[in-house]
Amino acid sequence: MAKLKIKVVYWALKQQLESEFPDQLDIASEGTPQMTGYFEVTVGDKLVHTKKGGDGYVDNEKKYNKIADAVHDALGD
């Protein structure tokens, strides 16, 4: 099975997702060279979390679960 592509603009979340979904994800992450306010998570081609769109940082379980649920849905779990 091919790994699900995810793009994370925030490195700490990358580590958490890799821990929960070992060997299932192909995560591209990028840090921002300056404070831009961007923090986005794309699962497949779907933007599932955006700080600029009002979601803020992934700083609680509810926000993380929203992303993890999108990964589970995309993987067909």
N, C-alpha and C positions, 0 to 999 in steps of 0.2 A: 504494500500500500504506500502511495506517495505521501510524503509529509505535507501537512497543511501549512500554507504560507501565512505568516503573520508579520506585520510591521509594527514595531513599538518605538516610539520616540520617548524613551525613558528607560534607562538601563536596569534599574532595580526590579521593575515588573518583569523584564525578560528572564531574570533568574528565577523568579517565583513561578512563572509559567513553565519554564523548562523543568523545574522540580515536580510540578503536578502532572505534566504531560511528557514524560521522558520518551525520547526517540520517536515522537509523533509530530513534532513541529519543526518547521524551518523558519526560525525567527530572525528577521533582520531588525537590528536596532540601531539607532543613531542618537548620539547626544547632540544637543544644540551648542554651538560654539559660544554663544552669548545668551543672555536671558531674553528669550523671545516670547515666552508665555505659551509656547506650543507643547502640548502633551496629547498625543493621539495614539489610538490602537486600532489597527485595521486587521480583521480576520478574513482571510481570503480577499475578496474585493470589497468587503463591507466595513465601513467606518463604524465601530461599535462604542468608541469612547473618545470624546474630544473636550479638552479643558476649555478651549476658546468657545466651544458650543455650550458651555455651562455645566459640564460634568465634573470639572475640577480635577484634582489629583486622585489617584487610587489610594486613598488614605483610610479606607475602612473595608470591612468584609463585604458589605452590600455592593460596593463599586467593583471590587475584585470578582465577586460572584457573577456580576453582569457580563464581564469579559469571559470568565471561565465557562459560563453557560453558552455564550456565542461560540466558543471553541468546541464544546461538546456537541452543539447542534451541527456545526460544520463537519465534525468528524463522524456524525451519525450515531453518537453514543446514546 
